[in-house]
Amino acid sequence: MIVRSLLIFAALVGAAFGDVRAQLEPFLEQHCYDCHDDFDAEGDLNLLDLKFDPKNPRNLAIWKNVFYRVEDGEMPPKKKKRP
């Protein structure tokens, strides 16, 4: 629930100030890039290079999947530091 609130807050702040990705960057750095960057890209997911473009249906679907995997507790894995 905290993660969801954090991401919703980031989206609202980003919408107000025009840069959602910048608002999410600290979370991604702390919890995601170890496994999902341009070098590792586990699960063929490179979040480091993935733009935030909700007008693009494919891009939006990827970000929704990321959101739900985190919200459901599937990511980050239990062996990693979790939010």
PDB file of N, CA, C and O in Angstrom:
ATOM      1  N   MET A   1       0.820  -1.196   0.000  1.00  0.00           N
ATOM      2  CA  MET A   1       0.000   0.000   0.000  1.00  0.00           C
ATOM      3  C   MET A   1       0.865   1.261   0.000  1.00  0.00           C
ATOM      4  O   MET A   1       0.543   2.247  -0.664  1.00  0.00           O
ATOM      5  N   ILE A   2       1.966   1.217   0.755  1.00  0.00           N
ATOM      6  CA  ILE A   2       2.865   2.366   0.792  1.00  0.00           C
ATOM      7  C   ILE A   2       3.463   2.612  -0.586  1.00  0.00           C
ATOM      8  O   ILE A   2       3.575   3.755  -1.031  1.00  0.00           O
ATOM      9  N   VAL A   3       3.847   1.528  -1.257  1.00  0.00           N
ATOM     10  CA  VAL A   3       4.440   1.669  -2.591  1.00  0.00           C
ATOM     11  C   VAL A   3       3.425   2.287  -3.543  1.00  0.00           C
ATOM     12  O   VAL A   3       3.754   3.181  -4.322  1.00  0.00           O
ATOM     13  N   ARG A   4       2.199   1.805  -3.474  1.00  0.00           N
ATOM     14  CA  ARG A   4       1.161   2.346  -4.360  1.00  0.00           C
ATOM     15  C   ARG A   4       0.975   3.839  -4.116  1.00  0.00           C
ATOM     16  O   ARG A   4       0.914   4.630  -5.058  1.00  0.00           O
ATOM     17  N   SER A   5       0.887   4.211  -2.850  1.00  0.00           N
ATOM     18  CA  SER A   5       0.723   5.624  -2.512  1.00  0.00           C
ATOM     19  C   SER A   5       1.897   6.443  -3.008  1.00  0.00           C
ATOM     20  O   SER A   5       1.723   7.549  -3.520  1.00  0.00           O
ATOM     21  N   LEU A   6       3.097   5.895  -2.854  1.00  0.00           N
ATOM     22  CA  LEU A   6       4.301   6.588  -3.300  1.00  0.00           C
ATOM     23  C   LEU A   6       4.283   6.796  -4.808  1.00  0.00           C
ATOM     24  O   LEU A   6       4.586   7.888  -5.290  1.00  0.00           O
ATOM     25  N   LEU A   7       3.931   5.760  -5.549  1.00  0.00           N
ATOM     26  CA  LEU A   7       3.909   5.867  -7.009  1.00  0.00           C
ATOM     27  C   LEU A   7       2.795   6.795  -7.484  1.00  0.00           C
ATOM     28  O   LEU A   7       2.986   7.558  -8.431  1.00  0.00           O
ATOM     29  N   ILE A   8       1.642   6.737  -6.838  1.00  0.00           N
ATOM     30  CA  ILE A   8       0.548   7.639  -7.203  1.00  0.00           C
ATOM     31  C   ILE A   8       0.952   9.080  -6.926  1.00  0.00           C
ATOM     32  O   ILE A   8       0.711   9.974  -7.737  1.00  0.00           O
ATOM     33  N   PHE A   9       1.572   9.292  -5.766  1.00  0.00           N
ATOM     34  CA  PHE A   9       2.046  10.631  -5.436  1.00  0.00           C
ATOM     35  C   PHE A   9       3.056  11.114  -6.466  1.00  0.00           C
ATOM     36  O   PHE A   9       2.985  12.252  -6.930  1.00  0.00           O
ATOM     37  N   ALA A  10       4.001  10.241  -6.823  1.00  0.00           N
ATOM     38  CA  ALA A  10       5.011  10.610  -7.818  1.00  0.00           C
ATOM     39  C   ALA A  10       4.353  10.958  -9.149  1.00  0.00           C
ATOM     40  O   ALA A  10       4.753  11.915  -9.812  1.00  0.00           O
ATOM     41  N   ALA A  11       3.347  10.184  -9.536  1.00  0.00           N
ATOM     42  CA  ALA A  11       2.653  10.461 -10.798  1.00  0.00           C
ATOM     43  C   ALA A  11       1.937  11.806 -10.745  1.00  0.00           C
ATOM     44  O   ALA A  11       1.971  12.566 -11.712  1.00  0.00           O
ATOM     45  N   LEU A  12       1.291  12.101  -9.626  1.00  0.00           N
ATOM     46  CA  LEU A  12       0.586  13.378  -9.498  1.00  0.00           C
ATOM     47  C   LEU A  12       1.556  14.558  -9.498  1.00  0.00           C
ATOM     48  O   LEU A  12       1.324  15.565 -10.166  1.00  0.00           O
ATOM     49  N   VAL A  13       2.635  14.420  -8.748  1.00  0.00           N
ATOM     50  CA  VAL A  13       3.643  15.478  -8.722  1.00  0.00           C
ATOM     51  C   VAL A  13       4.258  15.630 -10.110  1.00  0.00           C
ATOM     52  O   VAL A  13       4.449  16.742 -10.601  1.00  0.00           O
ATOM     53  N   GLY A  14       4.566  14.490 -10.732  1.00  0.00           N
ATOM     54  CA  GLY A  14       5.147  14.532 -12.072  1.00  0.00           C
ATOM     55  C   GLY A  14       4.213  15.168 -13.074  1.00  0.00           C
ATOM     56  O   GLY A  14       4.648  15.935 -13.933  1.00  0.00           O
ATOM     57  N   ALA A  15       2.926  14.856 -12.974  1.00  0.00           N
ATOM     58  CA  ALA A  15       1.952  15.453 -13.888  1.00  0.00           C
ATOM     59  C   ALA A  15       1.905  16.960 -13.687  1.00  0.00           C
ATOM     60  O   ALA A  15       1.796  17.728 -14.643  1.00  0.00           O
ATOM     61  N   ALA A  16       1.989  17.367 -12.434  1.00  0.00           N
ATOM     62  CA  ALA A  16       1.945  18.799 -12.141  1.00  0.00           C
ATOM     63  C   ALA A  16       3.205  19.505 -12.633  1.00  0.00           C
ATOM     64  O   ALA A  16       3.144  20.652 -13.074  1.00  0.00           O
ATOM     65  N   PHE A  17       4.327  18.831 -12.560  1.00  0.00           N
ATOM     66  CA  PHE A  17       5.591  19.466 -12.917  1.00  0.00           C
ATOM     67  C   PHE A  17       6.187  18.939 -14.214  1.00  0.00           C
ATOM     68  O   PHE A  17       7.253  19.392 -14.629  1.00  0.00           O
ATOM     69  N   GLY A  18       5.514  17.986 -14.863  1.00  0.00           N
ATOM     70  CA  GLY A  18       5.889  17.589 -16.200  1.00  0.00           C
ATOM     71  C   GLY A  18       6.917  16.471 -16.329  1.00  0.00           C
ATOM     72  O   GLY A  18       7.256  16.111 -17.456  1.00  0.00           O
ATOM     73  N   ASP A  19       7.435  15.899 -15.234  1.00  0.00           N
ATOM     74  CA  ASP A  19       8.455  14.874 -15.380  1.00  0.00           C
ATOM     75  C   ASP A  19       8.253  13.750 -14.372  1.00  0.00           C
ATOM     76  O   ASP A  19       8.870  13.744 -13.307  1.00  0.00           O
ATOM     77  N   VAL A  20       7.397  12.810 -14.707  1.00  0.00           N
ATOM     78  CA  VAL A  20       7.095  11.679 -13.836  1.00  0.00           C
ATOM     79  C   VAL A  20       8.343  10.839 -13.614  1.00  0.00           C
ATOM     80  O   VAL A  20       8.624  10.421 -12.490  1.00  0.00           O
ATOM     81  N   ARG A  21       9.081  10.596 -14.669  1.00  0.00           N
ATOM     82  CA  ARG A  21      10.260   9.736 -14.569  1.00  0.00           C
ATOM     83  C   ARG A  21      11.235  10.257 -13.516  1.00  0.00           C
ATOM     84  O   ARG A  21      11.784   9.468 -12.747  1.00  0.00           O
ATOM     85  N   ALA A  22      11.456  11.540 -13.467  1.00  0.00           N
ATOM     86  CA  ALA A  22      12.370  12.121 -12.479  1.00  0.00           C
ATOM     87  C   ALA A  22      11.878  11.874 -11.064  1.00  0.00           C
ATOM     88  O   ALA A  22      12.680  11.696 -10.148  1.00  0.00           O
ATOM     89  N   GLN A  23      10.572  11.863 -10.880  1.00  0.00           N
ATOM     90  CA  GLN A  23      10.009  11.606  -9.555  1.00  0.00           C
ATOM     91  C   GLN A  23      10.198  10.145  -9.139  1.00  0.00           C
ATOM     92  O   GLN A  23      10.360   9.855  -7.954  1.00  0.00           O
ATOM     93  N   LEU A  24      10.180   9.233 -10.102  1.00  0.00           N
ATOM     94  CA  LEU A  24      10.327   7.807  -9.818  1.00  0.00           C
ATOM     95  C   LEU A  24      11.779   7.353  -9.730  1.00  0.00           C
ATOM     96  O   LEU A  24      12.065   6.283  -9.193  1.00  0.00           O
ATOM     97  N   GLU A  25      12.680   8.145 -10.245  1.00  0.00           N
ATOM     98  CA  GLU A  25      14.079   7.743 -10.361  1.00  0.00           C
ATOM     99  C   GLU A  25      14.709   7.255  -9.049  1.00  0.00           C
ATOM    100  O   GLU A  25      15.387   6.227  -9.065  1.00  0.00           O
ATOM    101  N   PRO A  26      14.518   7.939  -7.918  1.00  0.00           N
ATOM    102  CA  PRO A  26      15.120   7.424  -6.671  1.00  0.00           C
ATOM    103  C   PRO A  26      14.620   6.027  -6.305  1.00  0.00           C
ATOM    104  O   PRO A  26      15.398   5.192  -5.843  1.00  0.00           O
ATOM    105  N   PHE A  27      13.341   5.772  -6.506  1.00  0.00           N
ATOM    106  CA  PHE A  27      12.789   4.445  -6.224  1.00  0.00           C
ATOM    107  C   PHE A  27      13.410   3.397  -7.146  1.00  0.00           C
ATOM    108  O   PHE A  27      13.813   2.325  -6.696  1.00  0.00           O
ATOM    109  N   LEU A  28      13.483   3.712  -8.429  1.00  0.00           N
ATOM    110  CA  LEU A  28      14.052   2.782  -9.403  1.00  0.00           C
ATOM    111  C   LEU A  28      15.521   2.490  -9.097  1.00  0.00           C
ATOM    112  O   LEU A  28      15.964   1.344  -9.185  1.00  0.00           O
ATOM    113  N   GLU A  29      16.258   3.514  -8.744  1.00  0.00           N
ATOM    114  CA  GLU A  29      17.670   3.325  -8.409  1.00  0.00           C
ATOM    115  C   GLU A  29      17.833   2.414  -7.195  1.00  0.00           C
ATOM    116  O   GLU A  29      18.695   1.535  -7.182  1.00  0.00           O
ATOM    117  N   GLN A  30      17.009   2.627  -6.188  1.00  0.00           N
ATOM    118  CA  GLN A  30      17.149   1.870  -4.948  1.00  0.00           C
ATOM    119  C   GLN A  30      16.653   0.433  -5.074  1.00  0.00           C
ATOM    120  O   GLN A  30      17.208  -0.463  -4.438  1.00  0.00           O
ATOM    121  N   HIS A  31      15.628   0.196  -5.875  1.00  0.00           N
ATOM    122  CA  HIS A  31      14.976  -1.107  -5.859  1.00  0.00           C
ATOM    123  C   HIS A  31      14.975  -1.892  -7.172  1.00  0.00           C
ATOM    124  O   HIS A  31      14.651  -3.079  -7.163  1.00  0.00           O
ATOM    125  N   CYS A  32      15.327  -1.271  -8.294  1.00  0.00           N
ATOM    126  CA  CYS A  32      15.098  -1.938  -9.577  1.00  0.00           C
ATOM    127  C   CYS A  32      16.335  -2.119 -10.462  1.00  0.00           C
ATOM    128  O   CYS A  32      16.500  -3.163 -11.094  1.00  0.00           O
ATOM    129  N   TYR A  33      17.197  -1.111 -10.506  1.00  0.00           N
ATOM    130  CA  TYR A  33      18.270  -1.111 -11.496  1.00  0.00           C
ATOM    131  C   TYR A  33      19.316  -2.200 -11.304  1.00  0.00           C
ATOM    132  O   TYR A  33      20.014  -2.542 -12.258  1.00  0.00           O
ATOM    133  N   ASP A  34      19.447  -2.756 -10.104  1.00  0.00           N
ATOM    134  CA  ASP A  34      20.422  -3.841  -9.923  1.00  0.00           C
ATOM    135  C   ASP A  34      20.149  -4.994 -10.880  1.00  0.00           C
ATOM    136  O   ASP A  34      21.079  -5.656 -11.342  1.00  0.00           O
ATOM    137  N   CYS A  35      18.890  -5.232 -11.175  1.00  0.00           N
ATOM    138  CA  CYS A  35      18.521  -6.366 -12.034  1.00  0.00           C
ATOM    139  C   CYS A  35      17.945  -5.940 -13.384  1.00  0.00           C
ATOM    140  O   CYS A  35      17.960  -6.716 -14.339  1.00  0.00           O
ATOM    141  N   HIS A  36      17.442  -4.721 -13.463  1.00  0.00           N
ATOM    142  CA  HIS A  36      16.725  -4.291 -14.669  1.00  0.00           C
ATOM    143  C   HIS A  36      17.340  -3.030 -15.264  1.00  0.00           C
ATOM    144  O   HIS A  36      16.660  -2.021 -15.449  1.00  0.00           O
ATOM    145  N   ASP A  37      18.642  -3.102 -15.562  1.00  0.00           N
ATOM    146  CA  ASP A  37      19.317  -1.987 -16.216  1.00  0.00           C
ATOM    147  C   ASP A  37      19.754  -2.409 -17.617  1.00  0.00           C
ATOM    148  O   ASP A  37      19.364  -3.475 -18.094  1.00  0.00           O
ATOM    149  N   ASP A  38      20.549  -1.593 -18.268  1.00  0.00           N
ATOM    150  CA  ASP A  38      20.967  -1.901 -19.639  1.00  0.00           C
ATOM    151  C   ASP A  38      21.994  -3.025 -19.707  1.00  0.00           C
ATOM    152  O   ASP A  38      22.269  -3.537 -20.792  1.00  0.00           O
ATOM    153  N   PHE A  39      22.562  -3.418 -18.577  1.00  0.00           N
ATOM    154  CA  PHE A  39      23.542  -4.505 -18.553  1.00  0.00           C
ATOM    155  C   PHE A  39      22.889  -5.844 -18.240  1.00  0.00           C
ATOM    156  O   PHE A  39      23.132  -6.829 -18.938  1.00  0.00           O
ATOM    157  N   ASP A  40      22.061  -5.891 -17.194  1.00  0.00           N
ATOM    158  CA  ASP A  40      21.452  -7.155 -16.758  1.00  0.00           C
ATOM    159  C   ASP A  40      20.120  -7.439 -17.456  1.00  0.00           C
ATOM    160  O   ASP A  40      19.947  -8.513 -18.032  1.00  0.00           O
ATOM    161  N   ALA A  41      19.198  -6.512 -17.414  1.00  0.00           N
ATOM    162  CA  ALA A  41      17.881  -6.619 -18.059  1.00  0.00           C
ATOM    163  C   ALA A  41      17.221  -7.974 -17.817  1.00  0.00           C
ATOM    164  O   ALA A  41      16.765  -8.630 -18.753  1.00  0.00           O
ATOM    165  N   GLU A  42      17.176  -8.382 -16.553  1.00  0.00           N
ATOM    166  CA  GLU A  42      16.517  -9.654 -16.232  1.00  0.00           C
ATOM    167  C   GLU A  42      15.065  -9.604 -16.690  1.00  0.00           C
ATOM    168  O   GLU A  42      14.401  -8.573 -16.587  1.00  0.00           O
ATOM    169  N   GLY A  43      14.589 -10.729 -17.193  1.00  0.00           N
ATOM    170  CA  GLY A  43      13.244 -10.790 -17.736  1.00  0.00           C
ATOM    171  C   GLY A  43      13.066  -9.907 -18.959  1.00  0.00           C
ATOM    172  O   GLY A  43      11.949  -9.503 -19.282  1.00  0.00           O
ATOM    173  N   ASP A  44      14.161  -9.607 -19.636  1.00  0.00           N
ATOM    174  CA  ASP A  44      14.149  -8.707 -20.801  1.00  0.00           C
ATOM    175  C   ASP A  44      13.534  -7.346 -20.484  1.00  0.00           C
ATOM    176  O   ASP A  44      12.896  -6.726 -21.335  1.00  0.00           O
ATOM    177  N   LEU A  45      13.735  -6.892 -19.242  1.00  0.00           N
ATOM    178  CA  LEU A  45      13.197  -5.597 -18.827  1.00  0.00           C
ATOM    179  C   LEU A  45      14.343  -4.667 -18.439  1.00  0.00           C
ATOM    180  O   LEU A  45      15.018  -4.880 -17.432  1.00  0.00           O
ATOM    181  N   ASN A  46      14.549  -3.641 -19.246  1.00  0.00           N
ATOM    182  CA  ASN A  46      15.564  -2.632 -19.002  1.00  0.00           C
ATOM    183  C   ASN A  46      14.850  -1.348 -18.598  1.00  0.00           C
ATOM    184  O   ASN A  46      14.420  -0.573 -19.452  1.00  0.00           O
ATOM    185  N   LEU A  47      14.726  -1.129 -17.293  1.00  0.00           N
ATOM    186  CA  LEU A  47      14.038   0.066 -16.806  1.00  0.00           C
ATOM    187  C   LEU A  47      14.894   1.315 -16.942  1.00  0.00           C
ATOM    188  O   LEU A  47      14.374   2.430 -16.988  1.00  0.00           O
ATOM    189  N   LEU A  48      16.191   1.129 -17.005  1.00  0.00           N
ATOM    190  CA  LEU A  48      17.091   2.274 -17.109  1.00  0.00           C
ATOM    191  C   LEU A  48      16.837   3.049 -18.398  1.00  0.00           C
ATOM    192  O   LEU A  48      16.857   4.280 -18.392  1.00  0.00           O
ATOM    193  N   ASP A  49      16.603   2.354 -19.482  1.00  0.00           N
ATOM    194  CA  ASP A  49      16.398   3.004 -20.780  1.00  0.00           C
ATOM    195  C   ASP A  49      14.923   3.148 -21.177  1.00  0.00           C
ATOM    196  O   ASP A  49      14.611   3.751 -22.204  1.00  0.00           O
ATOM    197  N   LEU A  50      14.020   2.594 -20.362  1.00  0.00           N
ATOM    198  CA  LEU A  50      12.592   2.658 -20.696  1.00  0.00           C
ATOM    199  C   LEU A  50      12.048   4.052 -20.393  1.00  0.00           C
ATOM    200  O   LEU A  50      12.058   4.502 -19.247  1.00  0.00           O
ATOM    201  N   LYS A  51      11.584   4.712 -21.418  1.00  0.00           N
ATOM    202  CA  LYS A  51      11.002   6.041 -21.236  1.00  0.00           C
ATOM    203  C   LYS A  51       9.639   5.912 -20.566  1.00  0.00           C
ATOM    204  O   LYS A  51       9.026   4.845 -20.582  1.00  0.00           O
ATOM    205  N   PHE A  52       9.175   7.008 -19.978  1.00  0.00           N
ATOM    206  CA  PHE A  52       7.821   7.045 -19.435  1.00  0.00           C
ATOM    207  C   PHE A  52       6.967   7.803 -20.433  1.00  0.00           C
ATOM    208  O   PHE A  52       7.000   9.032 -20.497  1.00  0.00           O
ATOM    209  N   ASP A  53       6.194   7.040 -21.222  1.00  0.00           N
ATOM    210  CA  ASP A  53       5.377   7.620 -22.286  1.00  0.00           C
ATOM    211  C   ASP A  53       3.987   6.993 -22.242  1.00  0.00           C
ATOM    212  O   ASP A  53       3.679   6.114 -23.047  1.00  0.00           O
ATOM    213  N   PRO A  54       3.140   7.442 -21.302  1.00  0.00           N
ATOM    214  CA  PRO A  54       1.827   6.818 -21.146  1.00  0.00           C
ATOM    215  C   PRO A  54       0.897   6.967 -22.346  1.00  0.00           C
ATOM    216  O   PRO A  54      -0.137   6.301 -22.403  1.00  0.00           O
ATOM    217  N   LYS A  55       1.237   7.813 -23.292  1.00  0.00           N
ATOM    218  CA  LYS A  55       0.423   7.946 -24.508  1.00  0.00           C
ATOM    219  C   LYS A  55       0.667   6.784 -25.465  1.00  0.00           C
ATOM    220  O   LYS A  55      -0.138   6.527 -26.360  1.00  0.00           O
ATOM    221  N   ASN A  56       1.781   6.086 -25.270  1.00  0.00           N
ATOM    222  CA  ASN A  56       2.116   4.916 -26.080  1.00  0.00           C
ATOM    223  C   ASN A  56       1.541   3.681 -25.372  1.00  0.00           C
ATOM    224  O   ASN A  56       1.973   3.363 -24.264  1.00  0.00           O
ATOM    225  N   PRO A  57       0.582   2.982 -25.981  1.00  0.00           N
ATOM    226  CA  PRO A  57      -0.071   1.859 -25.310  1.00  0.00           C
ATOM    227  C   PRO A  57       0.893   0.753 -24.853  1.00  0.00           C
ATOM    228  O   PRO A  57       0.710   0.182 -23.778  1.00  0.00           O
ATOM    229  N   ARG A  58       1.895   0.456 -25.646  1.00  0.00           N
ATOM    230  CA  ARG A  58       2.858  -0.585 -25.265  1.00  0.00           C
ATOM    231  C   ARG A  58       3.685  -0.141 -24.060  1.00  0.00           C
ATOM    232  O   ARG A  58       3.918  -0.920 -23.135  1.00  0.00           O
ATOM    233  N   ASN A  59       4.123   1.107 -24.080  1.00  0.00           N
ATOM    234  CA  ASN A  59       4.900   1.655 -22.979  1.00  0.00           C
ATOM    235  C   ASN A  59       4.059   1.690 -21.698  1.00  0.00           C
ATOM    236  O   ASN A  59       4.539   1.317 -20.627  1.00  0.00           O
ATOM    237  N   LEU A  60       2.829   2.129 -21.811  1.00  0.00           N
ATOM    238  CA  LEU A  60       1.935   2.174 -20.654  1.00  0.00           C
ATOM    239  C   LEU A  60       1.705   0.778 -20.085  1.00  0.00           C
ATOM    240  O   LEU A  60       1.671   0.607 -18.867  1.00  0.00           O
ATOM    241  N   ALA A  61       1.548  -0.212 -20.944  1.00  0.00           N
ATOM    242  CA  ALA A  61       1.341  -1.587 -20.489  1.00  0.00           C
ATOM    243  C   ALA A  61       2.550  -2.098 -19.703  1.00  0.00           C
ATOM    244  O   ALA A  61       2.388  -2.798 -18.703  1.00  0.00           O
ATOM    245  N   ILE A  62       3.746  -1.754 -20.144  1.00  0.00           N
ATOM    246  CA  ILE A  62       4.953  -2.171 -19.416  1.00  0.00           C
ATOM    247  C   ILE A  62       4.987  -1.530 -18.037  1.00  0.00           C
ATOM    248  O   ILE A  62       5.240  -2.214 -17.045  1.00  0.00           O
ATOM    249  N   TRP A  63       4.736  -0.225 -17.961  1.00  0.00           N
ATOM    250  CA  TRP A  63       4.761   0.463 -16.673  1.00  0.00           C
ATOM    251  C   TRP A  63       3.658  -0.036 -15.747  1.00  0.00           C
ATOM    252  O   TRP A  63       3.867  -0.140 -14.539  1.00  0.00           O
ATOM    253  N   LYS A  64       2.484  -0.347 -16.300  1.00  0.00           N
ATOM    254  CA  LYS A  64       1.417  -0.913 -15.468  1.00  0.00           C
ATOM    255  C   LYS A  64       1.854  -2.257 -14.896  1.00  0.00           C
ATOM    256  O   LYS A  64       1.613  -2.543 -13.723  1.00  0.00           O
ATOM    257  N   ASN A  65       2.493  -3.078 -15.717  1.00  0.00           N
ATOM    258  CA  ASN A  65       2.974  -4.375 -15.263  1.00  0.00           C
ATOM    259  C   ASN A  65       4.000  -4.202 -14.139  1.00  0.00           C
ATOM    260  O   ASN A  65       3.959  -4.922 -13.141  1.00  0.00           O
ATOM    261  N   VAL A  66       4.914  -3.252 -14.305  1.00  0.00           N
ATOM    262  CA  VAL A  66       5.903  -2.967 -13.262  1.00  0.00           C
ATOM    263  C   VAL A  66       5.184  -2.570 -11.980  1.00  0.00           C
ATOM    264  O   VAL A  66       5.489  -3.089 -10.906  1.00  0.00           O
ATOM    265  N   PHE A  67       4.241  -1.661 -12.090  1.00  0.00           N
ATOM    266  CA  PHE A  67       3.485  -1.183 -10.930  1.00  0.00           C
ATOM    267  C   PHE A  67       2.801  -2.340 -10.200  1.00  0.00           C
ATOM    268  O   PHE A  67       2.913  -2.458  -8.980  1.00  0.00           O
ATOM    269  N   TYR A  68       2.097  -3.190 -10.941  1.00  0.00           N
ATOM    270  CA  TYR A  68       1.361  -4.281 -10.305  1.00  0.00           C
ATOM    271  C   TYR A  68       2.293  -5.337  -9.710  1.00  0.00           C
ATOM    272  O   TYR A  68       1.974  -5.915  -8.671  1.00  0.00           O
ATOM    273  N   ARG A  69       3.427  -5.599 -10.340  1.00  0.00           N
ATOM    274  CA  ARG A  69       4.395  -6.564  -9.784  1.00  0.00           C
ATOM    275  C   ARG A  69       4.948  -6.066  -8.454  1.00  0.00           C
ATOM    276  O   ARG A  69       5.146  -6.849  -7.525  1.00  0.00           O
ATOM    277  N   VAL A  70       5.200  -4.748  -8.366  1.00  0.00           N
ATOM    278  CA  VAL A  70       5.675  -4.165  -7.101  1.00  0.00           C
ATOM    279  C   VAL A  70       4.546  -4.166  -6.080  1.00  0.00           C
ATOM    280  O   VAL A  70       4.750  -4.550  -4.929  1.00  0.00           O
ATOM    281  N   GLU A  71       3.372  -3.743  -6.488  1.00  0.00           N
ATOM    282  CA  GLU A  71       2.231  -3.672  -5.576  1.00  0.00           C
ATOM    283  C   GLU A  71       1.873  -5.049  -5.011  1.00  0.00           C
ATOM    284  O   GLU A  71       1.519  -5.161  -3.838  1.00  0.00           O
ATOM    285  N   ASP A  72       1.960  -6.082  -5.825  1.00  0.00           N
ATOM    286  CA  ASP A  72       1.625  -7.435  -5.386  1.00  0.00           C
ATOM    287  C   ASP A  72       2.740  -8.097  -4.585  1.00  0.00           C
ATOM    288  O   ASP A  72       2.569  -9.214  -4.096  1.00  0.00           O
ATOM    289  N   GLY A  73       3.884  -7.418  -4.444  1.00  0.00           N
ATOM    290  CA  GLY A  73       4.987  -7.946  -3.666  1.00  0.00           C
ATOM    291  C   GLY A  73       5.870  -8.938  -4.416  1.00  0.00           C
ATOM    292  O   GLY A  73       6.715  -9.599  -3.811  1.00  0.00           O
ATOM    293  N   GLU A  74       5.680  -9.043  -5.723  1.00  0.00           N
ATOM    294  CA  GLU A  74       6.523  -9.937  -6.526  1.00  0.00           C
ATOM    295  C   GLU A  74       7.897  -9.330  -6.778  1.00  0.00           C
ATOM    296  O   GLU A  74       8.885 -10.048  -6.928  1.00  0.00           O
ATOM    297  N   MET A  75       7.948  -8.028  -6.820  1.00  0.00           N
ATOM    298  CA  MET A  75       9.192  -7.310  -7.049  1.00  0.00           C
ATOM    299  C   MET A  75       9.314  -6.214  -6.007  1.00  0.00           C
ATOM    300  O   MET A  75       8.298  -5.656  -5.593  1.00  0.00           O
ATOM    301  N   PRO A  76      10.471  -5.900  -5.589  1.00  0.00           N
ATOM    302  CA  PRO A  76      11.705  -6.640  -5.759  1.00  0.00           C
ATOM    303  C   PRO A  76      11.607  -8.023  -5.111  1.00  0.00           C
ATOM    304  O   PRO A  76      10.777  -8.234  -4.227  1.00  0.00           O
ATOM    305  N   PRO A  77      12.448  -8.966  -5.543  1.00  0.00           N
ATOM    306  CA  PRO A  77      12.403 -10.303  -4.959  1.00  0.00           C
ATOM    307  C   PRO A  77      12.682 -10.252  -3.462  1.00  0.00           C
ATOM    308  O   PRO A  77      13.297  -9.310  -2.961  1.00  0.00           O
ATOM    309  N   LYS A  78      12.224 -11.271  -2.766  1.00  0.00           N
ATOM    310  CA  LYS A  78      12.355 -11.303  -1.314  1.00  0.00           C
ATOM    311  C   LYS A  78      13.803 -11.229  -0.837  1.00  0.00           C
ATOM    312  O   LYS A  78      14.065 -10.763   0.272  1.00  0.00           O
ATOM    313  N   LYS A  79      14.746 -11.685  -1.664  1.00  0.00           N
ATOM    314  CA  LYS A  79      16.151 -11.655  -1.258  1.00  0.00           C
ATOM    315  C   LYS A  79      16.762 -10.258  -1.359  1.00  0.00           C
ATOM    316  O   LYS A  79      17.870 -10.031  -0.873  1.00  0.00           O
ATOM    317  N   LYS A  80      16.055  -9.330  -1.982  1.00  0.00           N
ATOM    318  CA  LYS A  80      16.533  -7.957  -2.153  1.00  0.00           C
ATOM    319  C   LYS A  80      15.849  -7.032  -1.137  1.00  0.00           C
ATOM    320  O   LYS A  80      14.817  -7.376  -0.561  1.00  0.00           O
ATOM    321  N   LYS A  81      16.444  -5.854  -0.931  1.00  0.00           N
ATOM    322  CA  LYS A  81      15.831  -4.857  -0.065  1.00  0.00           C
ATOM    323  C   LYS A  81      14.509  -4.421  -0.685  1.00  0.00           C
ATOM    324  O   LYS A  81      14.432  -4.090  -1.868  1.00  0.00           O
ATOM    325  N   ARG A  82      13.472  -4.430   0.148  1.00  0.00           N
ATOM    326  CA  ARG A  82      12.135  -4.111  -0.353  1.00  0.00           C
ATOM    327  C   ARG A  82      11.618  -2.831   0.237  1.00  0.00           C
ATOM    328  O   ARG A  82      11.981  -2.462   1.354  1.00  0.00           O
ATOM    329  N   PRO A  83      10.765  -2.144  -0.508  1.00  0.00           N
ATOM    330  CA  PRO A  83      10.188  -0.882   0.014  1.00  0.00           C
ATOM    331  C   PRO A  83       9.214  -1.156   1.157  1.00  0.00           C
ATOM    332  O   PRO A  83       8.638  -0.222   1.714  1.00  0.00           O
TER     333      PRO A  83
END
